[in-house]
Amino acid sequence: MSPAHAAQPPRILIVGGGYAGLYTALRVLKKLRGNEATVTVVDPRSYMTYLPFLPEAAGGNVADRNLVAPLRPTLEKADVVTGHVVAVDHTRKTATVVPAAGDEYELAFDYLVVATGSVSRTFPIPGLAQHAIGLKTVEEAVSLRNHVLWQLDKADSTTDPEARRKALTFVFVGGGFAGVEAVGEVEDMARDAVKNYRNISRADMRFILVEAANRILPEMGPDLGVWTKEKLEQRGVEVYLNTSMESCADQQVILKNGIETPASTIVWTAGVKPSPLLTGFGLPLGPRGHIDTAATLQVQGFDYVWSAGDNAQVPDLAVGDGAWCPPNAQHAYRQAKVLGDNIVAHLRGRRQKEYKHANLGAVASIGVHKGVAIMFGKIKLKGLPAWWFHRLYHGAMMPTVNRKIRVFLDWTLAVFLRRETVALPEMAHPRDAFVDAALPQPRLRRADRAGGLSFAAGNDHTGGVTATP
């Protein structure tokens, strides 16, 4: 321990307040005695997002505020800093923090946990950055919902057949959990919403799901993947396997299989990659940019640094040599508990445990009363039973009692009340009305701008999503 640290309890610095970071902090705080150590959590957002609920938020089944857990009230005994850690000096044991406001500064630590999570994995596809939207943040989910509903408003209001066709074409790229759940939830919402319009119907809408592999939901096995594909196709979703998107420049989608169509909505869910900030942390990285950890979740070569979650390359002892734990919430939650225990064990000079967890299964919702699930590798559920299991599992896993109650209340109200299908597209440009009022002469705002036809995901300090006209 350096002299700068000696006069104070050791500081445990946790970089990232997502699933792994939040639950590590909770575990450590629960185990610490008195002034044994302090915990500081740094994250660019002041809340943790429960990612499995993002498709439901995009479909309007869960309110946006109810799928996030605010860090400060959840971690009352920890110091929470809103900002980025952009560099780590291991010689001096300091982290460079860029706060949400003000100048950057150095923060000393004794133990370090890196849980920065992941970001969307993208490719240099023409038009992708200008016109697509991901599904990694609550802001993206809410923007997607408002955008889709606004396209229905536009299509119902115009007599231009090309404008209608473009507004009513929705392309989803990526056939994993995020992509399949997103297209299922959004199609379900659009099917409900279109009942309120006179000039358009579900038959006018076109939903396309694109997957580069030979099946969707590979984690579910081939049979459940095939069943899900068939169910989506029965609902009118076009599912194209063994293909990819080559371009979406000017919102003209071109697929590798030769299909070409204008589309105002392009959703990108083709995988994730570790946070690019990791390159400044001075830690060993695996071939895909993940932090190389031992089974104890300690970073290789460092006895005071741990890592878990989507940004970590953790050996999967339940599978065997050469296998790594997949980047999902199930592993992040369980890794965090072991990681927290190991930090406290290290503080007290005790032996650390290895992380070993057999996959309990997987669940996916593809709309209200529709889902697939596999439990313990053997029990397979389809349709309504799988959907109920999906809701029970994720409702139970939602952090904090407050948020659990709010989510279950959302679902309960949905049983008795119709789904809200009101578009709030101007949330993307909240100052427009004031700017118009302040101008010497009124201007006619284009519906394109109000609807945010094109999306560009922003990585600013607020973590927001910017819609561009």
C-alpha positions as CSV (number, residue, x, y, z in Angstrom):
1,M,0.0,0.0,0.0
2,S,1.4,3.4,-1.0
3,P,1.9,6.1,1.7
4,A,-0.9,8.2,0.1
5,H,-3.3,5.4,1.0
6,A,-1.9,4.5,4.4
7,A,-3.8,7.0,6.5
8,Q,-7.2,6.0,5.2
9,P,-9.1,2.7,4.8
10,P,-8.3,1.0,1.5
11,R,-10.4,2.2,-1.4
12,I,-12.1,-0.3,-3.7
13,L,-12.6,1.4,-7.0
14,I,-15.3,-0.1,-9.2
15,V,-15.3,1.1,-12.8
16,G,-18.7,0.6,-14.2
17,G,-22.1,0.6,-12.6
18,G,-23.8,-2.0,-14.8
19,Y,-24.9,-5.5,-13.8
20,A,-21.4,-6.7,-12.7
21,G,-20.4,-3.4,-11.2
22,L,-23.6,-2.8,-9.2
23,Y,-23.8,-6.3,-7.8
24,T,-20.1,-6.4,-6.9
25,A,-20.5,-3.2,-5.0
26,L,-23.6,-4.5,-3.2
27,R,-21.8,-7.7,-2.3
28,V,-18.7,-6.0,-1.0
29,L,-20.7,-3.4,1.0
30,K,-22.7,-6.3,2.6
31,K,-19.5,-8.1,3.7
32,L,-17.4,-5.2,4.9
33,R,-17.0,-4.6,8.6
34,G,-17.0,-1.0,9.9
35,N,-14.2,1.0,8.2
36,E,-12.5,-2.0,6.7
37,A,-12.6,-0.4,3.3
38,T,-14.5,2.2,1.2
39,V,-16.2,1.6,-2.1
40,T,-16.2,4.1,-5.0
41,V,-18.2,3.4,-8.2
42,V,-17.6,5.4,-11.4
43,D,-20.0,5.3,-14.3
44,P,-21.0,7.8,-17.0
45,R,-24.6,7.1,-16.1
46,S,-26.2,7.6,-12.7
47,Y,-28.2,4.4,-13.0
48,M,-27.9,0.7,-13.9
49,T,-30.0,-0.5,-16.8
50,Y,-31.5,-4.0,-16.8
51,L,-30.7,-4.9,-20.4
52,P,-33.0,-7.9,-20.8
53,F,-36.0,-5.5,-20.5
54,L,-34.9,-3.2,-23.3
55,P,-37.0,-5.0,-26.0
56,E,-40.1,-4.7,-23.7
57,A,-39.4,-1.0,-23.2
58,A,-39.2,-0.7,-27.0
59,G,-42.5,-2.4,-27.2
60,G,-44.1,-0.3,-24.5
61,N,-44.6,-3.1,-22.0
62,V,-42.3,-1.7,-19.3
63,A,-41.9,2.0,-18.5
64,D,-38.4,3.3,-19.1
65,R,-37.8,4.6,-15.6
66,N,-38.8,1.2,-14.2
67,L,-36.0,-0.7,-15.9
68,V,-33.2,1.3,-14.4
69,A,-31.8,1.2,-10.8
70,P,-30.4,4.6,-9.6
71,L,-26.9,4.0,-8.3
72,R,-26.9,6.5,-5.4
73,P,-29.9,5.3,-3.4
74,T,-29.1,1.7,-4.3
75,L,-25.5,2.1,-3.1
76,E,-26.1,4.4,-0.1
77,K,-22.8,3.4,1.6
78,A,-20.7,3.9,-1.5
79,D,-19.3,7.0,-3.2
80,V,-20.8,7.3,-6.7
81,V,-19.0,9.4,-9.3
82,T,-20.8,10.2,-12.6
83,G,-18.0,10.2,-15.2
84,H,-15.5,8.0,-17.2
85,V,-12.3,6.4,-16.1
86,V,-10.1,6.9,-19.2
87,A,-6.7,5.7,-17.9
88,V,-5.1,3.7,-15.1
89,D,-1.6,4.2,-13.7
90,H,-0.7,0.9,-12.0
91,T,2.6,2.2,-10.7
92,R,0.9,4.9,-8.6
93,K,-2.4,3.1,-8.3
94,T,-4.4,6.0,-9.6
95,A,-7.3,6.3,-12.2
96,T,-7.9,9.3,-14.4
97,V,-11.5,10.3,-14.1
98,V,-13.3,12.6,-16.6
99,P,-16.4,13.7,-14.6
100,A,-19.7,14.8,-16.1
101,A,-18.7,18.4,-15.4
102,G,-15.4,20.1,-14.6
103,D,-11.8,19.1,-15.2
104,E,-10.4,15.6,-15.1
105,Y,-8.7,14.4,-12.0
106,E,-6.9,11.5,-10.5
107,L,-8.5,9.1,-8.0
108,A,-6.3,6.9,-5.9
109,F,-7.3,3.3,-5.2
110,D,-6.0,0.1,-3.5
111,Y,-8.2,-2.4,-5.3
112,L,-9.6,-2.1,-8.7
113,V,-12.7,-3.8,-10.3
114,V,-13.2,-3.2,-14.1
115,A,-16.8,-3.8,-15.1
116,T,-17.3,-1.3,-18.0
117,G,-19.5,-3.7,-19.9
118,S,-19.9,-3.7,-23.6
119,V,-21.0,-1.6,-26.6
120,S,-22.6,-2.4,-29.9
121,R,-20.3,-4.2,-32.3
122,T,-20.5,-2.5,-35.6
123,F,-19.0,-2.8,-39.1
124,P,-18.0,-0.2,-41.7
125,I,-21.3,-0.5,-43.6
126,P,-22.3,2.5,-45.6
127,G,-25.0,4.5,-43.8
128,L,-25.0,2.4,-40.6
129,A,-23.7,5.2,-38.3
130,Q,-26.1,7.7,-39.8
131,H,-29.3,5.8,-40.0
132,A,-29.3,2.8,-37.6
133,I,-30.0,2.6,-33.9
134,G,-28.8,0.0,-31.4
135,L,-30.5,-1.5,-28.4
136,K,-28.0,-1.2,-25.6
137,T,-29.4,1.7,-23.6
138,V,-32.8,2.7,-22.3
139,E,-32.5,5.9,-24.4
140,E,-32.2,3.8,-27.5
141,A,-35.2,1.7,-26.5
142,V,-37.5,4.7,-25.9
143,S,-36.3,6.4,-29.1
144,L,-37.0,3.3,-31.1
145,R,-40.5,3.0,-29.7
146,N,-41.3,6.7,-30.4
147,H,-39.8,6.4,-33.8
148,V,-41.8,3.3,-34.9
149,L,-45.1,4.8,-33.7
150,W,-44.3,8.1,-35.5
151,Q,-43.7,6.1,-38.7
152,L,-47.3,4.9,-38.4
153,D,-48.5,8.5,-38.0
154,K,-46.6,9.6,-41.1
155,A,-47.8,6.7,-43.2
156,D,-51.4,7.3,-42.2
157,S,-51.2,11.0,-43.1
158,T,-49.6,10.7,-46.6
159,T,-50.9,9.7,-50.0
160,D,-47.3,9.2,-51.4
161,P,-46.9,5.4,-51.9
162,E,-43.1,5.5,-51.7
163,A,-43.2,7.6,-48.5
164,R,-45.6,5.1,-47.0
165,R,-43.5,2.1,-48.0
166,K,-40.4,3.6,-46.5
167,A,-42.1,4.6,-43.3
168,L,-43.7,1.1,-42.9
169,T,-40.6,-1.0,-43.5
170,F,-38.7,-2.1,-40.4
171,V,-35.3,-3.9,-40.7
172,F,-33.7,-5.6,-37.7
173,V,-30.1,-6.9,-38.1
174,G,-29.0,-9.7,-35.8
175,G,-30.8,-12.9,-34.8
176,G,-29.6,-13.3,-31.3
177,F,-31.7,-12.6,-28.2
178,A,-31.7,-8.8,-28.6
179,G,-32.7,-8.9,-32.3
180,V,-35.3,-11.6,-32.0
181,E,-36.9,-10.1,-28.9
182,A,-36.8,-6.6,-30.4
183,V,-38.5,-7.6,-33.6
184,G,-41.1,-9.7,-31.7
185,E,-42.0,-6.9,-29.3
186,V,-42.0,-4.1,-31.8
187,E,-44.1,-6.1,-34.3
188,D,-46.5,-6.9,-31.5
189,M,-46.8,-3.2,-30.6
190,A,-47.2,-2.1,-34.2
191,R,-49.9,-4.7,-34.7
192,D,-51.8,-3.2,-31.7
193,A,-51.2,0.4,-32.7
194,V,-52.3,0.1,-36.3
195,K,-55.9,-0.7,-35.1
196,N,-56.2,3.0,-34.4
197,Y,-55.5,4.1,-37.9
198,R,-57.9,4.4,-40.8
199,N,-55.6,4.3,-43.8
200,I,-53.0,1.6,-42.9
201,S,-53.2,-2.0,-41.7
202,R,-50.8,-4.7,-40.6
203,A,-50.7,-5.9,-44.2
204,D,-49.1,-2.6,-45.2
205,M,-46.1,-3.1,-42.8
206,R,-43.0,-5.0,-43.6
207,F,-40.8,-6.5,-40.9
208,I,-37.4,-8.0,-41.9
209,L,-35.0,-9.9,-39.6
210,V,-31.5,-10.5,-41.0
211,E,-29.0,-13.0,-39.5
212,A,-25.6,-13.9,-40.8
213,A,-25.6,-17.4,-39.3
214,N,-27.7,-20.4,-40.4
215,R,-30.2,-20.0,-37.5
216,I,-31.6,-17.6,-35.0
217,L,-31.3,-17.9,-31.2
218,P,-28.3,-20.2,-31.4
219,E,-28.2,-20.4,-27.6
220,M,-31.6,-22.1,-27.6
221,G,-30.5,-25.0,-29.8
222,P,-31.7,-25.7,-33.4
223,D,-35.2,-26.9,-32.7
224,L,-36.3,-23.9,-30.6
225,G,-34.6,-21.6,-33.1
226,V,-36.5,-23.2,-36.0
227,W,-39.8,-23.0,-34.0
228,T,-39.2,-19.3,-33.3
229,K,-38.4,-18.6,-36.9
230,E,-41.6,-20.3,-38.0
231,K,-43.7,-18.3,-35.4
232,L,-42.2,-15.0,-36.5
233,E,-42.9,-15.9,-40.2
234,Q,-46.5,-16.7,-39.3
235,R,-46.8,-13.2,-38.0
236,G,-45.5,-11.8,-41.2
237,V,-41.9,-11.2,-40.3
238,E,-39.5,-12.0,-43.1
239,V,-36.5,-13.9,-41.7
240,Y,-33.4,-14.2,-43.8
241,L,-30.6,-16.5,-42.7
242,N,-27.0,-16.8,-44.0
243,T,-27.1,-13.2,-45.2
244,S,-26.1,-9.7,-44.0
245,M,-26.7,-6.0,-44.7
246,E,-24.3,-4.6,-47.2
247,S,-25.5,-1.0,-47.1
248,C,-28.2,1.3,-45.7
249,A,-26.9,4.6,-47.2
250,D,-29.7,7.1,-47.7
251,Q,-32.0,4.6,-45.8
252,Q,-31.9,2.3,-48.8
253,V,-31.3,-1.2,-47.3
254,I,-29.3,-3.6,-49.5
255,L,-29.0,-7.2,-48.3
256,K,-26.4,-9.7,-49.4
257,N,-29.1,-12.0,-50.7
258,G,-30.1,-9.4,-53.3
259,I,-33.1,-7.9,-51.5
260,E,-33.3,-4.1,-51.6
261,T,-35.8,-1.8,-50.0
262,P,-36.2,1.7,-48.5
263,A,-36.5,1.6,-44.7
264,S,-36.9,4.4,-42.3
265,T,-36.2,2.1,-39.3
266,I,-33.0,0.1,-39.1
267,V,-32.2,-1.6,-35.8
268,W,-28.7,-3.0,-35.3
269,T,-28.4,-5.8,-32.8
270,A,-25.6,-7.8,-34.4
271,G,-23.5,-8.5,-31.3
272,V,-21.5,-6.6,-28.7
273,K,-17.8,-5.9,-28.0
274,P,-16.0,-4.8,-24.9
275,S,-15.8,-1.1,-24.1
276,P,-13.0,0.6,-26.1
277,L,-11.9,2.4,-23.0
278,L,-10.2,-0.8,-21.8
279,T,-7.2,0.0,-24.1
280,G,-6.2,2.7,-21.6
281,F,-6.3,0.6,-18.5
282,G,-2.9,-1.2,-19.0
283,L,-4.4,-4.7,-18.5
284,P,-3.9,-7.9,-20.6
285,L,-6.6,-8.3,-23.3
286,G,-7.7,-11.4,-25.1
287,P,-8.0,-11.7,-28.9
288,R,-11.4,-9.9,-29.0
289,G,-10.5,-7.1,-26.6
290,H,-11.8,-8.7,-23.3
291,I,-9.8,-8.5,-20.1
292,D,-8.0,-11.8,-19.5
293,T,-8.9,-13.1,-16.1
294,A,-8.3,-16.2,-14.0
295,A,-11.1,-18.3,-12.7
296,T,-10.9,-16.3,-9.5
297,L,-11.9,-13.3,-11.6
298,Q,-8.5,-11.7,-10.9
299,V,-6.9,-10.1,-13.9
300,Q,-3.9,-12.2,-15.1
301,G,-0.7,-10.8,-13.6
302,F,-2.4,-8.4,-11.1
303,D,-3.2,-9.4,-7.5
304,Y,-5.2,-6.2,-6.9
305,V,-7.4,-6.0,-10.0
306,W,-10.5,-8.0,-10.8
307,S,-12.9,-8.0,-13.7
308,A,-16.3,-9.6,-14.6
309,G,-19.2,-9.3,-16.9
310,D,-19.3,-8.5,-20.7
311,N,-15.8,-6.9,-20.7
312,A,-14.1,-10.0,-19.1
313,Q,-12.7,-13.2,-20.6
314,V,-13.6,-15.5,-17.8
315,P,-12.8,-19.3,-18.1
316,D,-16.0,-21.4,-18.1
317,L,-15.0,-24.2,-15.7
318,A,-18.4,-25.8,-16.1
319,V,-17.7,-26.4,-19.8
320,G,-13.9,-27.2,-19.8
321,D,-10.6,-26.0,-21.1
322,G,-10.6,-23.3,-23.7
323,A,-14.2,-22.2,-23.0
324,W,-15.2,-18.7,-21.9
325,C,-18.3,-17.6,-20.1
326,P,-20.8,-16.0,-22.5
327,P,-21.5,-12.2,-22.1
328,N,-25.0,-12.4,-20.5
329,A,-26.8,-11.1,-17.4
330,Q,-26.9,-14.6,-15.8
331,H,-23.1,-14.9,-15.7
332,A,-22.5,-11.2,-14.8
333,Y,-24.8,-11.5,-11.8
334,R,-23.2,-14.7,-10.4
335,Q,-19.6,-13.5,-11.2
336,A,-20.3,-10.4,-9.2
337,K,-21.1,-12.3,-6.1
338,V,-17.9,-14.4,-6.3
339,L,-15.9,-11.3,-7.2
340,G,-17.2,-9.4,-4.2
341,D,-16.5,-12.3,-1.9
342,N,-12.9,-12.6,-3.3
343,I,-12.1,-9.0,-2.7
344,V,-13.2,-9.2,0.9
345,A,-11.2,-12.5,1.2
346,H,-8.1,-10.8,-0.2
347,L,-8.6,-7.9,2.3
348,R,-8.6,-10.5,5.1
349,G,-5.7,-12.6,3.7
350,R,-7.9,-15.5,2.9
351,R,-8.0,-17.9,-0.1
352,Q,-10.1,-16.8,-3.1
353,K,-12.7,-19.0,-4.8
354,E,-13.0,-19.9,-8.5
355,Y,-16.1,-19.0,-10.4
356,K,-17.9,-22.1,-11.7
357,H,-21.5,-21.9,-12.8
358,A,-23.4,-24.2,-15.0
359,N,-25.8,-22.4,-17.3
360,L,-29.4,-22.6,-15.9
361,G,-30.9,-22.1,-19.3
362,A,-32.2,-19.2,-21.4
363,V,-35.5,-17.4,-21.9
364,A,-36.7,-15.1,-24.7
365,S,-40.0,-13.2,-25.2
366,I,-41.2,-12.5,-28.7
367,G,-44.2,-10.5,-27.9
368,V,-47.1,-10.6,-25.4
369,H,-48.0,-14.3,-24.5
370,K,-45.3,-15.5,-26.9
371,G,-41.8,-16.9,-25.9
372,V,-39.3,-19.7,-25.8
373,A,-37.3,-21.1,-22.9
374,I,-34.9,-23.8,-22.1
375,M,-34.1,-24.8,-18.5
376,F,-31.2,-26.8,-17.2
377,G,-30.4,-27.8,-20.7
378,K,-33.3,-30.3,-20.9
379,I,-36.7,-28.7,-20.2
380,K,-38.0,-26.8,-23.3
381,L,-41.0,-24.4,-23.2
382,K,-42.8,-22.7,-26.0
383,G,-45.5,-20.1,-26.3
384,L,-47.4,-18.9,-23.2
385,P,-45.6,-21.1,-20.6
386,A,-42.2,-19.8,-21.8
387,W,-43.5,-16.2,-21.8
388,W,-44.7,-16.6,-18.2
389,F,-41.3,-18.1,-17.2
390,H,-39.5,-15.2,-18.9
391,R,-41.4,-12.7,-16.9
392,L,-41.1,-14.4,-13.6
393,Y,-37.4,-15.0,-14.0
394,H,-36.5,-11.5,-15.2
395,G,-38.9,-9.8,-12.8
396,A,-37.2,-11.7,-9.9
397,M,-33.7,-10.7,-11.2
398,M,-34.6,-7.0,-11.5
399,P,-32.4,-5.2,-8.9
400,T,-34.0,-3.5,-5.9
401,V,-37.5,-4.2,-4.4
402,N,-38.7,-0.8,-5.6
403,R,-38.0,-1.7,-9.2
404,K,-39.4,-5.2,-9.0
405,I,-42.7,-3.9,-7.7
406,R,-42.9,-1.2,-10.4
407,V,-42.2,-3.7,-13.2
408,F,-44.8,-6.2,-11.9
409,L,-47.3,-3.3,-11.6
410,D,-46.6,-2.4,-15.3
411,W,-47.4,-6.0,-16.3
412,T,-50.5,-6.2,-14.0
413,L,-52.0,-2.9,-15.4
414,A,-51.4,-4.3,-18.9
415,V,-53.8,-7.1,-18.2
416,F,-56.7,-4.7,-17.7
417,L,-55.7,-1.7,-19.8
418,R,-54.8,-1.3,-23.5
419,R,-51.2,-0.8,-24.4
420,E,-50.3,2.9,-24.8
421,T,-49.4,3.5,-28.4
422,V,-48.9,7.3,-28.4
423,A,-45.8,8.5,-30.2
424,L,-43.7,11.3,-28.5
425,P,-41.2,11.9,-31.3
426,E,-40.4,15.5,-30.4
427,M,-38.6,14.2,-27.2
428,A,-35.6,13.8,-29.5
429,H,-35.7,17.6,-30.0
430,P,-37.3,19.0,-26.9
431,R,-36.2,22.6,-27.5
432,D,-37.7,22.9,-31.0
433,A,-41.0,24.4,-29.8
434,F,-39.2,27.0,-27.7
435,V,-36.8,27.9,-30.5
436,D,-39.8,28.4,-32.8
437,A,-41.5,30.7,-30.3
438,A,-38.3,32.7,-30.0
439,L,-37.9,33.3,-33.7
440,P,-39.0,36.6,-35.3
441,Q,-41.1,34.7,-37.7
442,P,-42.7,31.3,-37.2
443,R,-41.2,28.4,-39.3
444,L,-42.8,25.3,-40.5
445,R,-41.0,22.4,-39.0
446,R,-40.6,19.3,-41.1
447,A,-42.2,16.1,-39.8
448,D,-39.0,14.4,-40.7
449,R,-37.1,16.3,-38.0
450,A,-39.9,15.7,-35.4
451,G,-39.8,12.0,-36.1
452,G,-36.0,11.7,-36.0
453,L,-35.9,9.6,-39.2
454,S,-32.2,8.8,-38.8
455,F,-30.5,7.8,-35.7
456,A,-26.9,8.1,-34.5
457,A,-26.0,6.6,-31.2
458,G,-24.0,9.1,-29.1
459,N,-21.3,8.2,-26.6
460,D,-21.3,11.6,-24.8
461,H,-21.0,11.8,-21.1
462,T,-24.8,11.8,-20.7
463,G,-25.1,8.5,-22.5
464,G,-27.9,9.9,-24.6
465,V,-29.0,9.0,-28.1
466,T,-29.1,11.7,-30.7
467,A,-31.7,11.7,-33.4
468,T,-30.7,13.5,-36.6
469,P,-32.9,14.8,-39.3
